[in-house]
Amino acid sequence: MRGGKAILGVTLALCATSLAAAPASAQQARERPAPRANTSMPTANMPEGSIPLTLPEAVFLALRSNRAIRSQYLQRVADRFSLRVAEATFDPRFGVTGGVTRSRSNGTNLTQATLGPVVNIAAPTGAQFQFGWLGVQSNTRGQSPSGQGRATFQVIQPLLAGGGVDFAMAPVRIARIQEENSKLQLKSLVADQITQTITGYRTLLQAQEQLRIATEALRRARELASVNQALFAAGRLAQVELIQAETSIAQQELQLVGARNQHEAARLALLTLLAVNQNQRIWAVERPAAESARVNPQRALAVAAANQPDYLRTLLAVEVNRINLDVARNQRLWDVSLVAGTGWAAQRADLARTLGALAEVRNDFNIGLQFNIPLGQIAREQPEVNATIALRQSELAIEQARDRLRQAVEDVVRNIDTLRRQAELARRARELAGQQLEAELVKLQAGRSSNFQVVSFQGSLQSAESAELSAVIAYANALTQLDQVLGTTLETWRISLND
């Protein structure tokens, strides 16, 4: 266990070194850079043997060890190789065929060897160039050996179906768009994991603070019981009043047990996100706080339209469908191609001599036009119909995605304003509850208040502290959600994806 803590401590130190002092906000939609949601707080309340963990360290541990991110990076290897294959469409393709056979017919043994290297080149215009050489070496027992060689060069240029730069470049253009889509998918996944890690960290932080609030409430209940005992001993308090204080202690002990259980659940949930040994006793060392930040809705929507990965992927889908429609329309055209070719043939005593003889013989030449005109085939229209429908559906999807994006931006901006106000009011309510309890304790000492009133005010203070904590955490999470909706999570945390 001690060795595991040391390893985790070194890892956290390395992560902290690779991060700036604080996550700088890149929110262009905010009127001013948003301050950090949390500030460091002392570790005096940290249990002995626990490992301190800051929010930046948690984020970078998640990026380093998260299984979903590692799986997506493995997928990126396949995606990049697919693009490499598509980009190589117009590279020369070399091939060699050949074989050796031995046969006997009518008592005559024949050994024959063939060799045929071929080069194919595809042009961006749709043309296909082919150069090949076929050599045959025949050795018949009792006869002189014979070698035959033939070199050919042929070009086929489609004029209608299958021709043109747009058609020939369509697979490459689609592959490039799919590569961009894959990058956006990785960006979206990383942003989601960062958001989940931040939320999980704050859940742990909230559980820790709830544990502290419950502990403080139990301490106040016990102090009140001590005061009651002193007042009872002085004859200033009836014995029946002691029951109220004892009841309060029992209730606070019950709440403390629940707070410890929530803390343990939050710790395990965060460790699972970080893909770290779940036996580690981590302790969130941030202070739950969030400074005020205002968001311009119009600028926020513009930033989201330019950066939100899911929305950008919808735009890319339209581009792919447009290319597919162009390809489908091209395939409906007549199959008309220009064909030209030339060839050289030679026969000598052996295969090696035919190579030199090919340069001396006169070549053959041919040029022509070939066509295939289908008539009355309605099935040829189906790809174009399907591609047209897919394009129109994707255009409708863009309109729907634009509306959803606007709704998401407006919702999160409105929530930020609401939660900011709630956090301010919750802080004020907690301050007043504390002042009210202090005043009631003074009145109790003077005999002008009852034990019941003090216990009620203690409960009000505890509820106010919990409400303030929930409001602050909710407001900080809303700012994090804004980053995710705008697609600027990586910029805010100064994270660049290693591709």
VOZABA-934904 format. One record per residue (C-alpha): residue in one letter; x negated, y negated, z negated. Coordinates in pm, whole numbers, plus 50000, padded with zeros to 5 digits. Last residue first. Example, Ala and Ser with C-alpha at 12.3 -4.5 7.8 and 13.67 -1.06 7.14 Angstrom:
S486335010649286 A487705045049220 
//
This chain:
D502414871153333 N501474856752994 L504484836452891 S503764802052754 I504894792952402 R504804757452272 W507594764352020 T509884737752165 E508854746852518 L509684783652460 T513114775252317 T513954750852596 G516764769952771 L519354743552682 V521594769152511 Q518624784852332 D517264751752209 L520714741352090 Q520994774051899 T517854764551706 L519454731151617 A522594749851510 N520454773151297 A519114742951107 Y522664730451051 A523854764650930 I520884767150692 V521614732550553 A525324739650511 S524744773450345 L522264758550098 E524574729550020 A527474753349960 S525354775549734 E524234745449530 A527824732649507 S529084766749393 Q526404768049122 L527244732849012 S530964740648997 G530274771948791 Q528254751548545 F531054726048537 S533554753248445 V531254766748174 V530904731748030 Q534664726248032 F535364759547859 N532844751847585 S534814721147498 S533854684747504 R533604655847258 G531574674246994 A528544651947044 Q526474680947175 L529374689647404 K529484653947533 V525794655847622 L526424688947800 E529334672847987 A527114644548110 E524514669148238 L527204689748409 Q528644659148584 Q525224648048700 G524584682248850 A527984682849020 L527334648049158 E524024658749309 R525604690249456 A528434670349610 R525974646149769 R523984674749918 A527174690850047 L528234657750205 E524934654550389 A525034690950501 Q528624686950619 R527674656350822 R524844675250992 L527154704951042 T529694683751229 D527174665751450 I525354698351528 N528624716551590 R529674690051844 V526374693552027 V526684731652016 D530214731352150 E529484705452420 V526494725352544 A528374758452541 Q531384743252720 R529194727552989 L527374760453039 R530624779653059 D531934755353321 R528744758053525 A528814796053496 Q532384796453627 E531484774153921 I528424795453987 A530484827353968 L532804813054234 E529784808954459 S528774844754374 Q532214857154476 R532004838154804 L528624853454882 A529754888654791 I532854884755011 T530724873755306 A528244902255253 N531054927955241 V532624914155561 E529244913255735 P528454949055632 Q531944960655746 E531864946056098 R529834974556246 A532504998956122 I534874984056378 Q533065001656659 G534914992656982 L531864991057206 P528214994557111 I525704977957345 N522274994157343 F519554976457535 Q516164982057689 L514134957457892 G510954966258068 I507214965458092 N504784993058185 F501074996458244 D498685025158309 N494955019858266 R492195027458507 V489455049558375 E486015037158271 A486625025957912 L488495058257836 A485455078157952 G483415067957651 L485965082457410 T486545112757632 R482965123657579 A483545131757211 L486515154157291 D484585178657501 A484365188157868 R486185157357979 Q489715145058026 A490735108558022 A493885088257960 W494395050957912 G497645033957817 T499685002157842 G502894990057692 A505784965957712 V509284966657572 L511634936957538 S514564945457317 V518354941857325 D520464957657051 W523604937057066 L524424915256767 R526244928456458 Q522944934256278 N522184897156286 R525414889356104 A524514913855828 V521034898755793 D522434863555766 L524934875855505 N522154892655304 I520214860055305 R523214841555172 N523754868254907 V520184864454784 E520544826654757 V523804830454563 A522154854154318 L519404828554261 L521974803254142 T523344828353890 R519794834653767 L519454797353704 Y522524798153479 D521184827453279 P517764811253244 Q518944776753117 N516254752353233 A517544727553491 A521274729553416 A520484729753041 V518424697853069 A521224680253257 L523794691753000 A521654679052713 R521164645652887 Q524914641352910 P525544653252554 N522934630252391 V521854647552073 R521264632751728 A518834646651473 S518954644151093 E516344663050895 A516804699550813 A515784715950486 P515494750850341 R511924751350205 E509624775950376 V507614802650193 A509574833150302 W508324862650098 I507224895850241 R507014928050041 Q505824952550308 N507474986750287 Q509304980150613 N506094983150811 V506354956551080 A508444957051400 L509114919651349 L512824924551401 T512814954251164 L510874933850907 L513564907050929 A516394931750866 L514504947950577 R514024914450404 A517644903950460 A518934936450307 E516624932350005 H517784896749951 Q521424906649976 N520914933349709 R519134908949480 A521974883849522 G524554910249430 V522704918949109 L522424881849026 Q526164877349075 L526864904148816 E524384888648573 Q526144855348623 Q529514870548540 A528174887148224 I526584854748108 S529834835548171 T531754860747960 E529264856247678 A529754818447695 Q533544821347685 I533424846247396 L531454821747183 E534454798447167 V536304823746950 Q533724818246680 A534814782146637 L532274755046689 R530984727246460 G530224749646164 A526494744346194 A526004781346269 F528674778646538 L526914748546690 A523634767646695 Q525284798246847 N526984776447103 V523654760747197 S522174795347244 A525144805847458 L524674774447665 E521034783647716 R522124818347827 A524574803948080 R521934779548205 R519474808148258 L522094828748440 A522824799348668 E519114794948735 T518774831648828 A521834829949055 I520454798849224 R517034815449267 L518584846549419 Q520684824549644 E517464807049746 Q515854840249830 A518924851250027 Q518874818350215 L515214823150302 L515894858550418 T518744845850636 R516424818150751 Y513894843950867 G516594864151042 T517834833051223 I514304824251331 T513674860051442 Q516954861751633 T516144828951807 I512664841051899 Q514094873752029 D516644855252240 A513964831952378 V511784861852468 L514704878752644 S515644847352837 K512064841652949 L511774877953061 Q515014875153257 L513844842453409 K510624859253523 S512604888153673 N514844863753860 E511794846254000 E510494879954122 Q513924887954264 I513754855554461 R510334865454597 A511624900054690 I514634884654867 R512344862055071 V510114891655164 P513064913455264 A514564884755474 M511334876055659 A512134897555964 F515714885455987 D514934848555948 V511924851056179 G513914864456470 G514784898756605 G516544928756454 A519654924456667 L519014898956945 L515694897557128 P513924926656964 Q510224926857059 I508664961157113 V504914963057174 Q502924993257287 F499255002757310 T498165037457405 A494915056857404 R494755092157546 G492015117757505 Q491615153057635 G488715176657570 S488175210557733 P485775238557640 S484625261557922 Q486275295357933 G485515329957791 R487215322757461 T489315291857492 N488235260157307 S490675230957320 Q489895196357180 V492865172457176 G492585135257111 L495455111557052 W494815074557014 G497325049856890 F498125013056887 Q501535000956786 F502914965656768 Q506434959356637 A508094925656691 G510554912156433 T509314876256469 P507354879056143 A505204905756313 A504964942456216 I501684960456285 N501244997756332 V497835014956375 V497595051956466 P494775077556440 G495485110156623 L493205140156597 T493975174456739 A491965206656723 Q492665237956932 T491165272356908 L492465297857161 N491825335257166 T492945354457474 G494345389657439 N497645380557598 S498015351857351 R495875345357045 S496065314856823 R493885292056616 T495145258456500 V493425227456366 G495255196056263 G495615158956302 T497375127656193 V495775095356084 G497525064255963 F496885027255933 R499445000955852 P498454965355938 D499834939655691 F503154923655785 T505214939955509 A502464935055249 E504424907655069 A507204932955007 V504814957854845 R503294930654626 L506764919554522 S507604955154416 F504294956454227 R505314925254037 D508604941253938 A506954973853827 V504494955453601 R507314932753480 Q509134963453352 L506234969553113 Y506594933552998 Q510274940052935 S509434969852714 R506954949152513 I509604922552464 A512164948052343 R509614963952111 N508744931951926 S505144934251806 R503314903351927 L506264880851995 A507824890351663 L504564883951479 F504424850451653 V507864840551532 A507244852651176 E503984833351158 P505734801751278 L508404806751006 T505924810850724 L505244843550542 P503734847850197 I502934884250111 S504424896549784 G502334913049511 E503634890649234 P507024875949309 M507054841849480 N508504814849256 A505254795349242 T504804798649617 P504944761449685 M507164748549965 S506454744150330 T508934724150529 N511884737350726 A513964725251018 R511004707051163 P511744672851294 A513734667851614 P511954646051864 R513984614551926 E517134608052126 R517444645052173 A518214658452520 Q514574660652619 Q514084687152354 A510414696352359 S510154699251982 A506724705951840 P506484737651634 A504154728351348 A500434731251284 A499904745651629 L499894783051667 S497034806651753 T495484802751408 A498754811451235 C498974843751432 L495444853451333 A496174846250968 L499384866150984 T497514895851126 V494874893750853 G497594893550586 L499354922850749 I496154943150737 A495514933850373 K499054942850273 G498694976950440 G495454983250249 R497184976049917 M500005000050000 
//
